[in-house]
């Protein structure tokens, strides 16, 4: 066990009780790291939003609001943005916050080793104007930039460098992997990976306290039945997620309640566009069928999404046709329809592509990252088998899953994507741009999908201020991705949280659980 040196569906927030309380909650996925720049995933970013802060943040309604910057304004005719920093802020360890920490955090978060570097693809330079003023210059006008950095968290330069953690290391780890020193409402006082993480209020926090928590403890519980039992017994005050099959029963049980909503996350299948050969199953070493758009379309037609929604998700999710849900800015109404379930059509496409007898391949899937993820992959495996495509399913914990995808160890994979900006530009930058480390693009485009027109439009989409012109480009991008079947979007994931009935909290559509909005009555 490690000791640290330092530490939309909204549930109505009630008046702050006088009595302070301890709070315990559980989730299926333990945050992979305490380093806010090492891993760009919701379990990490959501958890660390309680500990670290950015220049801006998102409120209960997902609107962008001030955090470590009190205000911001465009520079000139779209050359960049000036951020005016909050004065008098200290980190949990007592260090003063200023512009040098912002510059350092930009350099660290945009480093080659950082998983968040794609956030800064529009940035050309960061300038310290004075102790409490920073200019972030962009290569082109970028009206959505402030909202795009809501999850960029600021670290103390001195603390990080003194502990030899100046560069993130998601593979081997460093001091910042297990230790934290943020400006947020809470600080981490104990970190035992895979067992528990303890947080306590940060006495140095600059903000207005809305919670009554004196100690909070997170425990990863992968087994759904164990999590439900812990909630019912009172061993934990909250679980996320509630197993879909238990939601109705829990909602009718005294002492607990279920909070439901729709997440911003789209669950999809991804392909190895660049791979020349298959890597798994009896057909390993044979030419990669997924390079053929007809085969990818056959996959889209062979998966019965409605059946998945009805049987596995119990009617709690909605089908998806794009890399963003209809609630996101820039969603293409013109491309709202997804491919119809069509077994015979899928077989015809496979035959046309030269695979009348089908083929076998390896499907990689997490078993503790998304709601019912392994069950969904098992269903997809059965559905693809009906058209002659035989998947060898390999499901694993998420801490093993991401390294496998980054090492190209798959023939097809399952991915969920929630746009941090709540804008359709976000997945274009991360999932659909040709991977380019120098330009900080395509960092989650594991399969290497590449389309020249998408690459050409992305900077125009980022800089266009005329909504109709911008939407026209986003419509075109959605059409390209659909026609090329770059991914196979399946459904928008539901949010199903369970709490004891004396807990009041806020459920945001990004599935981030924010402790500072939580009270125990």
N, C-alpha and C positions, 0 to 999 in steps of 0.2 A: 504494500500500500504506500502511496506517495503523499507526502505533505507538501503543500505549496507555500512558497515564500510569502505570497501576498494574495495577499489575497488579490354576397357575403352575409355570414351568420354570426351575429354578435350576441353573447350573453350579457345582459345588462349589469353594469358595475354598480353595486349598491354602495351606500354610505360607508365610510371606513369605520370598522368597529374599534372600540377602545382597546380590546384585548389582542395582544400579539400572539402569533401562532407559528408552529412548525408546519411544513407542507412537504408531502412526499408524492412523487409521480413516477410513472413508468412508461417506457416506450420500447418498441421492438429493436431499435437500432441505437447502439451507444455511439456518441460522436467519435469519429475516427481520430480526432486531434483537438487540442485546445488552441492551435495556431490558426488565426483567422485568415491567413493568406495561403495556407498549405493545401486545403481541400475545398473545392467549390461545390458543396453539396448541402442540401437543406438540413439534414441532421446536425451538421457542423455549424452552419451559418445561423440557423434558428436558435440553437443553444447559446452560441456565443453572442447573440444580440442582447443577452442578459448581462454580459460581462464587458464587452467592448462596444464602442460607439463609432459612428461615422460622422462626416460633416453634416449629413442629412439623415433622416430616418423616416419610416412610414408609421402613420398613426393607426388608430383602431379601424379607420375606414380606408386604409391603404394610401391615403393622401401623403405626399411628401411634405415634411415639416422640418424646422430647424433642429439641429442636435449640437454638434461641436462647432458648427457655423451658425451664427445668428441670422445671417442674410446672405444673399448672393445675387449677382447681376451680370448680364452679358457684357463682354468687353468689346468695344467698337462695333463693327458690322459683322459680328459672328466669329471673332478671332478666338474666343474662349470665354471663361467664366471667372469672375472674381468672387472669392469666398471670404467673408468677414468673420473671423473666429471669435468664439466665446472666450472671454477673459475670466481669470480666476478659477479655471478648471484644474483639478489635480487628478492624477492616476491613483489607483487604490493604494499603491505603495508610497504615495505622498509627493511624487515628482510632478512638477508644473508642466502643463500642456501648452505648446505654442506651435508656430508655423514650421519649425524644424522637424517636429514629429510628423506633421503632414507630409512634408517633402520626403522624409525617410520612409514613411509608410507607403507612399506612391512608388518609390524606388523598389521597395521590398515586394509589394503586391504585384508589380508589373515585371518582376524579374523572370528570367527564363525558367527558374525552378518553381515559380508560383502557379497554382492552379486557377488564380483569379486574373491572370494577365490579360485575358481577352476583354475584360471590362474596360481596359485602357487603350484599346485599339484606336479610338478617335483622338487620343491625346498626343500632342507633339512635344510639350514641355510643361513642367511645373516650376513656377517662380515664386520665391519668397519675397514679397514686397516689403514687409516689415514683420515684427514679432507676431502680429495677429491678423495678417492679411496674406492670402495666397492667391496667385493667378494660375488657373489651369488652362493652358492654351490647347486648342484643338486644330487639327489639320484642315477642317472645314466647319462652317456653322453647324452647331449641334444642339438644337432646342431641347432635346430630351435628356441631355447629359446629366443634369443634377439628379434626376430620378434614377439614372442608370447606376449611380454609385451609392445607393441607399444601404447596401450591405458591405461596402468597403469600410473596414474597421481600422481605426488609428491606434498604433502601438507607440509606446514610449521609446524614443531612439536610444537613450542612455541605458535603460534597463535591458533592452533587447541585445544591444551590442555587448554590454558587460557580461551577458550570459551566453555569448558566442552563438546567438540565434539570428544573426543579421540576414540570413537567407533561409527561406522555408525549406523544409525537408520532409516531404510527405511519405517517403519510402522508409528512411532509417530513423527519422525523428531527431529532435534536438531539445533544448531546454523549454522552448515555447510549445512543444508537443504536449507536455504534461503540466506546465505552469502558465499562469496568466496574470496580466497586470493591465487592466483596462480602466476606462473612465465611467463604466456603466453603473447601473443601479445596484448590481450585485457583484461580489467577488468570489472566486473559487477558493475554498479553504482546504479541500481534500479531493484528490483525484486518484481513483483506483480503476483503471480501464477495464471495462467488462463487468465491473462489480457495482460501483457507485461513484457519484460525483456530488460533492456537497458545496452549496453556495450560502453565503450570508450577506446581509445588506452592506453595501459600501458606504461607510460613514462619511466619505469624502465626496459623495455624489452631489452634483450641482442642481439636480432636478427636484421637482415637487413629488414627494412620496405619496403614492396612492394605494399602496399595499399594506398589509399588517404582518408580513412574514419575517420571523426572526432567523429561521434556518430552513433551507430547502434541500431536499435530497432526491437526486434522480437515480433510478435503478433500471438497467436494461433487462427486460423480461421477454425472451423470444417466444415462449410458448403461450399462445392466446388464452388457453384455459387457465393457466397459472396467473396470468394478468387479471382475468376476470375474477378469479377467486381472491386475489389480493385486494381488489377494489371492494368486493362484497364484504370481506372480513374487516375492512378498515385499515389494512396494512399500508395501503397507499390511498391518496386522496384523488388521484386522477390516473387514467390510462389513455394512451393514444397509440394506435387506434383501438376502438372496440371492435371485436370480430363481428362482421356483418351479420352472421347467423345468430348472434346473441343480443343485437341491439333492441329488438322488440321486448325480449324478456327482461333485460336490464331496465328499460324505460318503465316497466310496470312493477319494479321492485322497490320496496320502501328503503329509503336511505341513500339511493343513488339516482342519478339522472343522466340522460344521454343528450349530447349537443351535436346536431348534425348540420352539415353544409356541403357546398361543392368547392373543391380545391381548384386552384389555377393550373394544376398539373395534368398534362396529357401523357398517357401511357402509350407507348409505340413499340414497334419492332424495327430493328436496325439491321443493315446489310453490310457485308464486306466489299464495298464497291471497288477497291483497289486490288484486292487479293486475286492472284492468278489461279490458285487451286484451293480446293476444300482442305480443311485441316483435321476433320473428325469423321468418325463412323467408317463403314466399309468402303466408302467412296473417297476417303482421304487421299490426296495427291492428284485427284482428277480435276479437270478444269472447273472453275467456279461458275456454277449456273446463274448465280445472283447478279452477275455482270449484265445479264440480259434483262431488259426492262419487262419483257413478256413474262419472265419467271417471277419477277417482283410483283407484277400485277396479278399473277395467278395466286400468289400468297395472299394478297389483299382480298381477292374474291373467295378464297377458300376458308378464311376465318369468319366464323359466324359471330359477329360482335353482339348481336341482339341476344343470342343464347348465353354468352358470357355474362352480359348484364343481368339477365333474368336468373340464371342458376347460381353463379358465383357471387355476383355483387348484390343479389336479392333486390334488384330494381333501384339501387341507391346510386347509380352512376349514369352518365349519359354518353352516347357514342361521340366519337371525334372524327373530323374529316381533315383537320389541319394540325400543325404543330402548336397551335394555341387554341384555347376554348373561345366560344362566342362572347364571353365576358371581357376578353382582352381588347385593348385598343389595336386597331389595324386588322382585326379578323375580317376575312374575305367572305361577305355574304354571297358573292357570286360563286363561291366554291364550297358551299355549305354541305353538299351531298357527298357522302363517302361511297366507295364502290359497293354495289349490292352483293350480298352473299349469293354465289353462283358456282356450285360445284362443277357443273358441266362446262361452264365458261372457263373455269380455271384449268380443267383437263385439256380443253381445246388449245388454250394458250401454251401449256406445257408441251403439247404435241407439236405445235407450230415452232416452238423453240428447240425442238429436237429431244425432248424428254418425255415422250409418250409413255415410257415405262417408269417414269419417275426417277428419283435419286435419293440418297441419304445424306445427312449432314448433321452438324453439331449445333444445338441451341443452348446458349448460356443464359442463365436466369438467376437473379438474386432470390433468396428465400426469407429475407427479413428486412427488405427495404420498402417495398410498396405493399399496399393492402392486397392480401391474397395473391401475391406475385407468383409464387410457385404453382398455385392452383390454376392461375391464368395460363401459365406456360404449359402445364399439363393438358389443359383444354386445347390450346393452340396445337400442341403435338398431335392430339387425336384428330383434330380437324384437318390438318395438313396431310395426315396419313390417308384420309378419304380421297385425296386426289393423287396419291402415289408418292408424296414427298414424306420421307421417313426421318423424323427428327430424333436424334440421340440427345436427350435432355440432361443437362448438368446444372443443378441448382445449388447455390452456395451462399454463405453469409456475405453481406455486402463488403466487409473489410477485405475479403479475398476477391470479390467480384470486380471492383474497379481496376485493380492491377492486371487482372486477366484481360479486360477490355483494352487497356492501354498497351498491353503487349500483343494485341491482335490475336488473342487466343480464343477465337470463336468463328462460327460460320454464319450465325445469326444471333441477335441478342435482344433483350428487353431493356427499354429505357423509359424513364419518366422525366418530364421536363416542365418546370414551373418558371415562367419568365420573371426574373427579378424586377424588371421594369414595368411589368404588366402591359407590355407592348409587343407586337408581332415582329419588330426588328430584332428582339433579343435572340430567339432561336435561329434566325437567319445568320446572326453573327457567330453563335456558338456551334450550331448543328449543321448549317447548310453552306457556310463559306468554305472555300478551298482551304484546308489547313495551311497556315503560314505563320511560323513562329515569329518571324521578323515583324510582321504586321499585327501579331497577337490575335489572329483569327482562327476560327474552327477548332478551338481547343477541346471540344467534346464531340467533334465530328470523327468518331472512332473509325468509321468505315471509309473515310476519305472521299465522300461524295463531292463532285466538282462540277460546277456549271458556270461558264463565263458570264452569262447574263446576270445571274445572282450576284456574282462578285462585282460586276459593274454597277448594279443598282444599289448595293448596300450603302456606300457612302452618300449616294443621292437620297436614299430613304432617311439616313441619319440627319441630313442637313435641310431637307425640304420642310418649309414652314406652312405651305399651302396644303391644307388637309386633303382636298380632293385630288391634287396631284400626287401626294404621298400615298393615298389609298390606292390610286391606280397602279402604282408601282408594287405595293404590297399584294394587290390582286394578281398582278402578273407573276410575282414570286410564288404565291400560293398555287397558281396554275402550273408553273414549272415543276414544283415539288410533287404535286399530285400526278401530273402526266408522266413524270419520270419515276414515280413511286420510290422516291428517295428514302422514305420511311413509310411504314404502314401504321398510321395513327389508329388506335383502338378505342379508347374512351377517356373521359375526364374523370379523374379519381375523386371519390367522395371523401368528405371529412366526417369522421364519427368518433367523437371523444366521449369518455365516461368520467363522471366525477361523483364524489360524495355530495349529498344534497345541501351541505353547508358551505360549498365552495362557489364563489362567483369569479368568473374570468371572461376573457375576450377570445373568441375564435376567429382568426383571420384566414382569408382564403389562400395565403401562402403556407399555411400549416405551421407557422412559427408560433410557439407558445411563449408569451411574454410575461415573465413573473411579476413585473412591476404593476401589472393590471389585475393581480390576483389577490383575493381576500378569503380568509377562512372565518366563518361566522360562528 
